[in-house]
Amino acid sequence: MAAAEGPAGDGEPWQSWLPNHAVFLRLREGLKSQSQSPAEAEKPTCSPSPSSPPLLTRNLVLGLGGELFLWDADDSSFLVVRLRGLGGGGEEPSLSQYQRLLCINPPLFEIYQVLLSPTQQHVALIGMKGLTVLELPKRWGKNSEFEGGKLTVNCSTTPVAERFFTSSASLTLKHAAWYPSELLDPHVVLLTSDNVIRIYSLREPQTPVKVIVLSEAEEESLILNKGRAYTASLGETAVAFDFGPLSAVPKTMFGQKGKGDIVGYPLYILYENGETFLTYVSLIHSPGTVGKLLGPLPMHPAAEDNYGYDACAILCLPCVPNILVIATESGMLYHCVVLEGEEEDEQTSETSWDPRADLVPSLYVFECVELELALKLASGEDDPFDSDFSCPIRLHRDPKCPSRYHCTHEAGVHSVGLTWIHKLHKFLGSGDATADLMVTVFKVMTGNREQLRAT
C-alpha cells in the first residue's frame, strides 16, 4: 500500500499513527472484555478435550487499494480505514474516521478467515460451520468511498450451502477459496470434512455446480468408535487445495473424445499424509467439466516418511512450470517443481493414473525450508523446548512479487523468497531444455540436501 502522511501533516508514514486509530482502540476493548468475561473466568484451566474443535489462527484483515478492512466479530461488520488523504484534516478527525460495513444477514458461525474475490467485489466470510459472501457496496463521491462516505453502510450477504451445513452437526469446512476466474460469475470452492470438494455459484448458492469426490464410498463407510472415518485416521483425507495458472489441457483428460485442448485450471489437492493429487477444472463449458482425479503425484527424491505425515497447506505459485509449496505442521516447507514425469513413474493401477495421459506429472523437491515455530516467551521452566512445538500454517501469495509468499501461524509471520525462480525461467528460455531441466533439478536435489532456514 502507498504511504500516507501523518495526521498532523508532518510526513510520518501511516504505520506510525495507525496503532492509535479509533478502530484498533475499539477492537482492543472488545478483546479485553472477552478475556475478562465472568463466564470465562469461572471455567477451570485445563487442556482442551479431544472432542473440542482445534484452535485456529485468525486471518481477519485484508487490504484493498489504500484501505484496510478489519473484521469486527462483535457486530458482524468490517471496519474500513483509509490510509490515504488523512493528513489534512487535523489529528483528532483523522484518527477517529472510518466506515462500518454492516452485514444485513450476519453469519451465525464464528469467522476465522476473510478472503477477497478475484474481481474485488465480494468478500468470503469463512468459518468451520459455513461460509457467507459479503457484497461490497458501490463507491461514489470525491474520495470514491463506499456510498459517498456514510459512516454505516448496510451490505447484502449470501449464505453458501447453508442447508448443507445445518443438516449435519459433524460436518465442518476444512478449506475454502475463490474460483480464480475473473470473467465468470463468482464461484466459491469448498473442501468439507466428508472428503468432498464442492463448487458453488453465487447465483445458486445452495446447489453445487460441480462435486469432486476424493475418496471411495466403501472406504468412508468404515467408521471408528470415536466417529472418525477410517481413511481420516490414516491421514488419507484432503486438508487443503490450490489452483494453478490457467493452461491448455487435452480433451482426453476430461474423458472427452477427439483431439484438441480445453482451457482449464489445474487443481492441486493436498492430503494429510503428504500426498498430492491433481485434477483439472473448467467452468467455461456449461455446466462445467472436471478431469479425472490423478495421483498421488510421484515425488523425487523419494523419502521414507513421504516428507512428513502432518501436511496442512499447499500453495501454487503463479509461474510456469508450476511450483508448489507444501507446508507441514512441524514447520517444514517443501518447494516442488511440477514437471512431466519419466515413463517409469507411470502407474498401472486402475485407481491411479489415466492411461490416456502420455506422461505423469511429478513433483521434484528442489529444496526444503525449516521455519522457527518454537519462538516464544520464557515460561519459567527449566527447558522450555522439552516438547515439540507444532501448529497449522497458512500460505499466502504475494500480490506484488510472484517469487515470494508469506506464512502465518501461531508463532508469527514468515516471508519466503525463491530467488532461483528467475534462473529457472532463464534456463527454460534458452531453448528446448525441458528434458535437461528435469535431470538438472534432480541432480541438484540429490546432491544438495542442506535444509535452508528461513528467518
N, C-alpha and C positions, 0 to 999 in steps of 0.2 A: 504494500500500500504506500501511497505517496505520503511524505511527511507533511504535517501541518504545523503552523506556528502556534506558540503557546497562547493561553488565554489573554495575557496582557500585551500581546503583540511583540514580545521580546525575542521571537525567533526560536523558542525552545521547541523541540520535536514533541509530537503528540504522546510519545511513550513516557515523557516526564510528568505530564499532568493527568494522563488517563487514569491512574490508580485512584485519584481523588475525585473522580467524576461521581455524580449522584447515583448513577446506575450501579456502580460497584459498592457504594455505601449501602444501597438497598439490598443487593444480593448478600453482602456480608451480614446484615442484620437478620435476613431470613435464615442463613446458615446458623447463626448464633442462637436464634430462637429454637431451631430444630434440635440443636445439641443440648439445650437446657430445658427441653420439654419435660414435664413431670412424668409422663408415661415412660420415656426412655430412661429417666433416672432410676425408676423403680425396677427396671429389668436387671437381672443378675448378669455379671460379666462372665462370659464363657465363650468358648469357640463355637462357631456356627454348626448346627446339626447337619448331618449328611443330606437331609431332605430339604434344607433351606436353599434358596436359589443362590448361585455364585455372585460374589461381589464383582461388579463391572465398572471399569474405568469409564467415566462420563466424558462425552465429547459433545458439548452443548454450545459451542461458539463457532461462528462462521463469518467470513468476510466477503463482502460484495462491493467491488469498486472501492470507494472511500468511506465505506460504512462498516460498522461492527455490529453483528447480531448476537445477542446473548439470550439464551432461553431462561425464563423465569418460571419455575415449576409451581410457585405459589398461586399464580392466577393464570397459568397456561398461556403465556404471551411471550413474544420476542421484544426485547428492549434494544432499540436501534440507536446507535451513537454515530454521529457524523464526525469523521476525523479531518475533514477539510472545511475551511471557511469559518472556523470557530475563534479566530484570533482578533476580530474587530469589534466584538460586542461587549467587551469587559469580562472580567474574570468570573463573577458570580453567574450571569446568564449562561456563559459557555459551559460551565461545569454542572449545570442543572438542566440543560436542554437535551431531550431525547424524545423519540417516538415510541409508542407502545402498540405492537401489532397483536391484537386480541383474537383468540380463536372463538368463532361463533359456536361451534360444536367441539368443545375441548376433548382430547383423548381421555379415556377412563383408565389408562395404564400409565405406569411410570416411564418417562422418556430418558434414555441413556445416550442417544445419538441423534444429531440433526445433520441432514445431507441435502445439499443444493442440487437441483436438477441440471442437466446439461444446457438447457435453454435459459437457466437462471430465473425462471418464473414460478417455480414451486420449491417447497422445502419438505422433505420427508421427515416426520417425527417418528422415531423408531424406538420401540420398547420390546421387551421379551414376550409380551402378550398381544402384540399387534403393531400396526403401522397406520398413521394418519398423514395425509398430504395437505399442507397449508398452501394456498394460492396467494402469492404476493400481490398486493393491490396496485392500482395504477399510480403513476407518478405525473405530477404537473407542478407548475409554479416556477419561480425564479431559480430555486435551488434544486429543482427536479426531485422534490421529496414525495413521500407517499401521501396521496390525496392532498397535495398542496401544503403539507406540514402540520396536519391535525395531530394533536397530542395523542389521541387514542383512535386507532383505526380498526374496525371490525373486519376480520378476514374469514373467508369461506374455507372450510376444511372438508376433506373427503376421506372417510374411513375406508381402508382397503382390507378386503377379506374379513370383515368384522364378524359375520355369522360363522365363518370357518373357525376363528379363534375362540369365540364364545361357546361353541358347541363342544369343545374338548378342553377339559380342565388341565390336562397334562401336556398339551401341545404348546410349544414355545417357538419363537422366532430366533434362529441362530445367526442369520446374516441377511442383510438386505442391501440392494444397490439399485441405481437407476439404469435402465437400458441405455447404452451410450449414444444412441442416435439423436441428433438434433432436428432431423427432418420429419420424423414420425410424431404421432401423438405421444405424450408422456407415458412410459411404461415403467413399472417397478418390478424387480425380481426378488423373490423371497425364498430363502432356504429355511425350512422348518425342521423340527426335531424328528419328524417321521421320515427323514431322509429323502425329501422330495423338493425339487425346485419348481416354483410356480411363477408365471409371468402374468401380471395384471395390467390392463389398460385403465387409465383414469376415467374413460368413457363408460366402462362396465367394471367397476371396482370390486364386485362381489364374485365374479366368474372369471377364472383364469383363461387367458387366450392360449396358453401353452403350458403343459405339465411335463416335467422331466423326472422320471422315477430313477433313483440312484441305487436301488437295491431290489433284489427279488422278493416277492411277497412271501415265499416259503421261508426265507431267512428271517424276515421281520416277524413272522408268526411265532418264533421261538422266544418267549418272554421269560426272563429270570424271575426269581421270587420277589426281588425288590422292584419289579416293574420295568426294568431296563431291558431293551432288546438285546438279543444275543450278539448281533453284529456290533452294537454300540459298546458292549463290554470288551470287544477285541479291537476297538478303535477303527472299525470298518464303516464308519459313518462320516459324512461330509461335515466340515466345520466352517468352510469359507470358500469363496469363489471370486473370480475376477475376469473381466473381459479384456481381450487383446485388441489391437488395432484392426480395423476393417480390412478384409482380404478376400481374394477370389478363391472359391472352393469348388472342386469338381462336383458335378451333379451326383456322381455315384456316392459321395459322402452323405448325401441326403436320401439315398435309396431311390433316386430317380434314374431312368434310363436315358441313354443318349450322351453325346459329347457336349462340351461346353461347361461354363462355370456359373456359379451363383455367388453373389456378393453376400458375405456373412461375417459375423464376429466370432472368433474363437473364444470359447468359454472354458477356462481352466478351473477345475474343481479339486479342492484340497481335502483329503481325508485326515482324520486324527492320527492315523498310523504313519503319516508322512507320504503316502502315495498320492499321486496327482493324476486325474482323469481329464479327458478333453472331449468336447463336443463343439458343434458349430450351430449358431443361431442366426436366423434371418427372418425378420418380421415384415420385410417389404412385400413378400408374396403372401397374399391373404389366403388362409388365416395364419400364415407363418410356417416356417419349416425349421426342424431341429434335426441335426445329424445324429448318427448312432453314437452312443456313449463309448468312447475308446479309452482303454487303459487297463492297468496303470502304466503310465509312461515309464520306459526304462530310464534309469539314472546311471550316469558314468562319472567317476569310477564307482563301482558297486561298494556298498557299505554293509557290514553285518547287521547293524541296528537300523538300516534303512534311513539313516540320517535323523534318527530320533522318532519316538512314538508319542510326542506331545505337540504335534503341529497345531497351529492356531490361526495363522493368517497367510494369505497369498496376495501378491501384487504383480501385475504385468506392466512393465514399463513401456511407454509408447514409442517403440522403436522396432526396426526390422533388421535382423531376426529378433523374435520376441525374447525378452529377458525376464525371467520370473524371479521374484524374491519370495522365499518360503521361510516363515518365522516359526520358532518353537517357543513354548512357554519357559524353557530353561534359558532363553536369551540368545539362541543361535539364529543367524540369518544366512541362508544359502542363496547365492547368486547363480542362477542356472540359465544357460543359453539353450534355446529351443532350436534344434536342427533336425534335418531328416536323418533317421536312424540308418544303421547298417542293415544289410539283409539278414544277418544272423540274429538281429534283435526282434524280427517278426515272430509273433506267437501264433500257434496253430489252434489254440483252444477255441471252442465255439463261443465262449463267453468273453473273448478278448477282442483282438483287432479284426476290423472288417477286411476280409480277404480281397475286396475290390480296391483297397488302397495300395499304391505301389510301394511306398516306404513308410515306416513307422516313425513319427517324431520322437525324439529322445531328449532328455534333459542332461546337459553336460554341466556339471557343477564346477564352475570356474573358480570360485573362492567362497570362503565362509567367514562371517564376522561374528564376533562374540561381544554382546552388549554387557555393560556393567549394571546388572539389575540389583546387586546386593548393596548399593549405596544407600545408607540410612543413618539416622542419628544413633549415637551410642545409647544403648538401652540399660547400661549398668551391669550387664552380665560379663562374666569372665571372658567368654568367647562369643561375641555377637554373631559370628559366622559359623556356628557349630552345625547349623542345618542349612540345607539347600533352599535357596530363595527362587521362586518361580512365579510368574504372573502372565496373564494374557497380554499379547502385544497386538497393536493395531498399526497397519501400514497405510501411509497416505502419500499420494503423488505430490510432487512439487509443480505447481502450475506454471512456473517460470523456467524451470530447468528440468528437461526430460531425463537427464542422467543423475538426478538426485531425488531422494524420497525421505520421508520422516517416519519415525516410530514413536508412538505414545503408549505409555504403560504406567503402572503404579509408581515406579521409581523415577519417572520424569519423561523427558523427551530427548530423542537422539535424531540427528540428521546424518545421513549416509550418502556420500557421493561416489559414483562409479566412474572414475577417471579413464578407465580403459575402454569405455564405450566408443569414444572418438577414434581410438586406434582400431577398434573392431570395424567401424564403418569405413575407415580409410582403407583397411585391408580388403574389405568387400568391394570397394570401388576400384580396386586395382585391376580387376578383370574377372575371369571365370575362376573363382577361388573357393567355391562352396565346399568342394571335396577336401581341398587342402586346409580349409578353415577347421573342419571337424578334427582332422589329425593334429593341427597345431593346438587347438584348445585342449584336446585330450592329453597331449604331451605336457602342456603347462599344468594341467590339473594333477597328473600323476607325478610330475617332477617337483612341484612346489606345493607341499601340504601345510605350509605355515598358515596359522589362523591369524587373520588380521583383526586387531582390536579397535573398535570404534570408541572414540572419546567425545 
